[in-house]
Amino acid sequence: MKITAAITAVEAYTPEYILTNQELEKMVDTSDEWIRTRTGILERRILKEKGQGTSDIAVQAVNKLIQKRGISPLEIDLLICATVTPDMQFPATANIICDKAGAKNAWGYDLNAACSGFIYALVTASKFIETGTYQKIVVVGADKMSSIIDYQDRNTCIIFGDGGGAVLLEANTEGNGVLDACLYSDGSGRHHLHQKAGGSVKPATVETVQNREHYVYQEGQTVFKFAVVKMAEAAAEIMVKNQLKPEDIAYLVPHQANLRIIQATAERMGIGMDKVIVNIQKYGNTTNGTIPICLAEAQHLFKKGDNLVLAAFGGGFTWGSVYVKWAY
Ligand code: UT7
């Protein structure tokens, strides 16, 4: 019997502090109206507590996940953490999450594919289930974007927020779970969306800090043009590949970068916005957090056997889509 990797639980965590458009108006030369119409964002969450990082967001989601499924953390075989804001350069945030969650029998690693990280990690993890190698895998997508955002740069600070989520993957023999994926990357896109300093090419110096090079740098319009085409193409491609017609799709669960990109993707798929999970207005772009947060918040809408398409686009460039048949 064919084994597929089913999502058997999903939970999310977003920090309490709400950064509104009105507050941003006092920080940079912007307006609530501009942010709403260009992005669809009304507010985002910020992890304010000193000494807390991405693992603290993730572990809240993982703890809830374990509780919800009624399992012991000791049963987790592997934890993959998709993030661009690891607690530190090394060790991997996955190791820190496992330690904080008491997942003492798990091994783990981080995966960096910017905003597509969660879908890359989901597909990677599903292979360990399909091959029968492991029984329980946690896939985390989480970011503390506020740690790499320049709150003097109106091009980026209005977009991003902090948050994350986690899914549990387990074997399924009913044909539900992660069924297919179309994943892509194009490293020549790196020039348009990156963090200039802090890596091996340009380690931190007094100058890199003074030049504000430890923050997200984004050429918004260029990224928008690629994102709007590529995310829609990948979502349409997975439908063709799996002979899915618009009426076969229960929901599109897209990366939340810009409402206009999400609308273009839905249009390309031939589905109405009533079939699209959107929460960008509340959280902005949480990078690796967007899709698991959407899944967690919308899970009450999903029925067993529902066809979901997940789609993302991010720095790298990276992009893709995943076909998931909901399992519960
Ligand atoms: O998640 C990873 C992938 N990232 C994305 O998918 C993001 C893709 N890009 C976008 O979502 C959009 O490009 C942005 C939301 C970032 C920007 O929207 P845009 O419609 O592309 O605006 P723009 O950058 O072309 O700027 C239009 C104008 C400019 O002024 P001028 O040159 O027309 O006078 C900007 O200086 O808006 C100005 N502007 C702002 N005005 C008020 C830029 N940022 C702001 C701001 N408030 N926050």
Residues whose N, C-alpha, C, O or C-beta is under 5 A from the ligand:
A	BS01	UT7	D29 T30 S31 W34 R38 T39 C115 R154 N155 I158 G220 Q221 V223 F224 A227 A257 N258 F313 G314 G315
